């Protein structure tokens, strides 16, 4: 009997040890699984932070927007309108420039109507130079939004955003709309998908190069500047512009 009890006790002890071993093994598996999960989560978090950082990283590479003509954005001609021989009117503007806002309000409708009729070819030339005249670099960022638009959606979308930017023009020496507000402004004008382009300021380096080119090669020193067939004109009102355009058409 004593031997039987000892044998049973030994078997019980062995079974206890095996259970403990199995439990330790299971705990080890769970620990390894938890550690592996934590590592995966940390890796995913790091990847997410890097992706967000890359998405918001400001661009330094000079990238020219698509859909430009000689560095500017043409007002779309109506179908069937032949404007091939019409005078070219180029408007050099800064979206923060109050004189540009006044010019657009006074003469913008006349110029766009003339472009619709085919009596002129109308071209917007981005000339962002009022960087220090706002507290959040609005001049650069507004021009970049406009270039993001033409690059992604073409001239028709650009001119809608162009109108929206002037309709919501901030005063100089104030904080203009931040990037989220600019993105919403474009969406309200029917243009979406510009978030990354706006946040990374993709076309700002190109905008700066365009400004230097305008100053060096086109003698543009301020905004608004108006060129008709490559020559500067002081005409700013619809009446004066009409006379200058008519004179250019005859030459």
Secondary structure by P-SEA (a helix, b strand, c coil): caaaaaaaaaaaaaaaaaaaaaaaaaaaaaaaaaaaaaaaaaaaaaaaaaaaaaaaccccccccccccccccccccccccccccccbbbbbbbbcccaaaaaaaaccaaaaaaaaaaccbbbbbbbbbccccccccaaaaaaaaaaaaaaacccaaaaaaaaaaaaaaccccccccccaaaaaaaaaaaccccaaaaaaacccaaaaaaaaaaaaaccccccccbbbccccccccccaaaaaaaaaaaaac
